[in-house]
Amino acid sequence: MTKTDPVKSLSYNLKIPKEIHTIRSAQQNKALYKYCQEVADELNNSGIDMAVLVANLNVGHTKESVKEIWRAIAKAKYNKESTAALTTKEVTEVYDEVNRMLANVGVHVGFPSSNLFGLEENY
């Protein structure tokens, strides 16, 4: 009869998270809404039609339409339906994608920060 070493027979089931990111902050939420409005304003002021950014769509830009672009990128990249489910890192990465897309039509709008844009006011 062979003896089994109890230490060697133990198995471990450890789950090590890849990275831990918090859900989008309230400040990022305010910044996202302000950003969407500023992008819509800039695109409208530049005379750039929505069809340039989204095929077969011919409407003016609104905060909501910009957020739909944002949401579509978040869905494609992270399979998340709601922007509220994005982590702080994912918000930054989605912004980078939107910014790259806007750069293709000559538009740039920086992501708002509380220091630069007074986000405490009405957002």
N, C-alpha and C positions, 0 to 999 in steps of 0.2 A: 504494500500500500504506500503510495506516495503522498507526501504532505504538500498541501498547497500553501504557498506563502500568502498570508492575508493581505499584505501590502501590495503585492504584485497583482492580486486578483481584483483590486478596487478599480472601478472605472469612474471617470469624471465627465460630467456633462456641463462644461463651461461655455457660456455665450459671451463673447467679447464684442461689444459694439464697435462698429467701424469708426464712427464719429458721433458725437452728441451735439445736436444743435437745438436751440430753443425755437419754439414757434414764433412766427413773425411778431415783432414787438408792436406796441401801440404807436410808438414813434414812427416805425417803418410803415404802419398802416396809414398814418396821417400823411407821411411823405409820399406813399404810393398814390393816394387820391390827389394830392397836390400835383405830383408829377404828371398824372394822366391828364389833368386839366391844362397844365402848361404845354404838354405835347400837342394836345388838340388845338390850343390857341396858336402855337407856332406853325403847325401844319396848315391851318386855315389862313393865317397871315401870309404864309409862303405860297398860297394858291395850289398846294399839293392835294390832289384828290385822294380819297380813301382807296380808290381802285388801284392807285400806284402801289399801295401797301398790301391791299387785299384784293385779289383778282375778282372781277365781275361784280364789284360793289361800287356804286357811284353815289356816295352821300358825303355830307360834311362831317367833320370830326367832332366828337363830344368826349367828355370824360369817360362816359360809359363805353364808347366804341374803342377808345384806347385801352381801357381795362380789359375788354374782350380780347384784344391782341395779346395783352399781358397774360390773361388766363389761358389762351390757346398755347402760348409758349410753355407755361407752367405745366399744362396738361401733357404736352408732347415730351417735355424733359423729365418730369417727375410723376406723371400720372396722378396729379392732384387736381380735383375739380374746383376747389376753393382756394383763393389766394390766402385766406386765413390759415390754411394748413401748411403754408410754406415756412421753412426754417429761415432764420436770418441769413444764412449762407445762400439759400436758394433764391431769396429776394434779390440779393446782389447779382447772382448769376442770370436771373431772368432779366434784370435791368440791363446787364451787359449785352444780352441777345437783342433786346428792343433797341438799345442804343446803336448797335451794329446795323440793324435794319434801317433805322432812321438815317444813319450816316450815308447809306446808299442813295438817299434822296436829298442829301445835303442839309439835314436838320440835326441839331444836337440840343438836347435839354438835359442838364445835369440833374441827378437825383437830389431832391431837396434835403436839407438838414435843418434842424431846429435853429442852429446858429445863423444860417443864411436867410431863411425864409419865414421866420416867425410862425412856426407851425402851431403854436398854441392858440392862434387866432382862427376860430371857426373851422378847424379841421379835426 
